[in-house]
Amino acid sequence: MVEALITPKMVSWARERVNWTPEMLAHKMSVSTEKINAWENEAKLEHPSFRQAIELSSKLHIPLGYLYLATPPIEKVPLPDLRTTTNRLLGKPSPEFIDTLYDAYRKQEWYRDYLQNEGLPRLEFAGKYRVTDDLATIASDIQNTLGIDDDLRKNSPSWDSFLTSLVSYTERSRILVLRNNVVGNNVYRRLDVNEFRGFAIYDDIAPLVFVNTRDYKTAQIFTLIHEIAHIWIGESGISNLNFRLKDTQQSHEIDRLCDSIASEVLVPRNQFISKWDVAQTIARNIERLAVNFKVSSFVILRRAYNLDLITRDVFMSNYDELLTKIKPKSKEGGGDFHSLLKSRNSYTLVSTLIAGLADGSVSPKEASILLNIRPSSLRGVEASFD
């Protein structure tokens, strides 16, 4: 047997990184717990076989080379972290979160290089405004650029169709939209909506936004526009808003503004006030306006609170009541794998890669790596565009 002379403490680090006990890793590896403990014990100098080392790296979702390092690498979050939970910064990012961020960066950088080679100019709206600019002006520009208006709402029979239209209009404006609830295509590596709802990678040629679809469909609509607002003000960031607070109470200046912009884009202030009927119950107003604006009940309730149409006590009691009515989100589905692949990787990016395969400017290896699939699966993706 050829031993893999890996570093014992790297096995411990990688195991703890995914929050597994030695017993859990032993079960995954089909070995004894004593064997795992021995691999992690520097005094015993017992090593796995090379085959087992490869399996270790696969199970623990790290490159094989990491197991040979003397010290653990520093895994940095490559975006400004604007997330808070009950006003306290979140802890160490999960491997799923880190891997999703870096996967998105790979896609964004590839698409940027592609557009530059094609000679496309910078986007006029990207970074057009600053955080000190008027939020209503920014919101209006987003609405006009993406075509978000009453006609779009009226022609959308459901929240799902409204979200589909928003994504389509966003990608037509040259913003890549990735929507996923797992790492790549690995259904066993789920994303946690409590860790993040979305993020935005600002770029004036090829910006990208990511929406965690582990969240509810109507919540995804708000997250999408929130991340788009980041592009308009030229600020990358990771988001997970505290919806129990007003937009003006969010802990970070950038998220305060993007929260307010998203609210104004989806539920314009003047229209909302004119449609709010004081003669009706709050529950009836919420139900009616959620359908009208194609947003969640939470967004309507919070909009009323932001505009001082209801008190904080009323907001909190209704908020808690709405929480009790939430049904568990069903598993991702409702379509074939190729449709899901386009949603996970951006329809624009997938179609660009397939066109590149056809004219020879993109290799099968390059396309398969970017889409997290085997090269042999590309033929089926190509056929899905016919």
C-alpha positions, 0 to 999 in steps of 0.5 A: 500500500502506498501511504499518503504522507498527509499532515495529521492536523490538516485532517482535523482542520478539514473535518472541523471545517465541515462540522463533523465529529471523528465518528461522522467522518469514519462513517463517511469513509467506511473506516473505524473511528480509531482509524480517523483518530490515528490519522489525526494524531501526530504522535502515531504517524499513521497515514491513509493510503493514497486512495483514502487520501483522495477520498478524504479530500472529496468527502471533506470538499477540499483540494487534495493538496490541502492535506499536505500543507503544514498549516491550514490556509486562511479562507477569506471571504472575497466580498464585503460582508454586510450580514448581521443577525440580531445586530451581531456579526455572523461567525465563520463562513461555511465551506458551502458558502465559501465554495459558492462565492468562489464559483460565482467569481470564476464565472464572473471573471470568465464572462468579463474576459469574454465581453472584453474580447468582444469589445463591449463597453462598460455598462452605463448604469453600473456604479452610476450612483453613490450611497449619498444619492437620492434613493427614489432617483436610483429606484426610478432608474432601476425600474426604467432600465429593467422595465419594472412597472404596473404592466409587468405586474398585471401580466404576471399571473403569479410570483413565480412568473414575476420573478422569471420576468425580473431575471430575464430583464436583468440578464438582458441588461447584461447582469448575470443572475445565478439562483441556487440552493446547493453548491454547484450541482451537488444536492448534498451540499445545501446552502443555508438561507440563515447564513446568506440570502444573496450577494452582488459582485460589482463590475462595470462590464460583467456584474453578477448577482446571486440569489439563494433559492433556499428562501421563499419565492417571494423573498427571492424577488426582494433579494434579487432587487436588493442585489441589483441595487448594489450594482447601481451604486457600485458596491459589492456585498453579501446580504442577509437583512434583519427584516424585523428592523426598518430599512433605516435601521439596518446596521450597514450604510450600504445595506440600508440604502439597498434595502430602501431602494429595493422597497421603492422599486418593488413597492413604490411609496406613492402607489403604496400609500394610495392603495393602503385602505385604513378602513380595512384590516391590516391583514386584508391590506397585506393580502390585497397589496401582496397580490397587487405588487407581486411581493411577499406579505412580509414586504408589504407589512414592512413597507407599511412599518417603514412608511409609519402607517403602522406602529412597531407593536402592530408590526411585530405582532403581525410579523410573528403571526405571519411566521406561524403561517409559513409553510416549509419550502418544498425542495427545488424542482419543477423542471428538468435538469437542463432548465435548472442548470441554466438557472443555477449558472445564468441563462446568459452564461450557459448560452454563451458557453454553448455558442463558444463550443459551437464555434470552437472558441470554448473548449469542452473542459473549460465549459464543463468546469464553469458549469460544474458538470462532466464534459460528456453532459455538454451534449445534452445541454447543447440539445436543450437550446435546439 
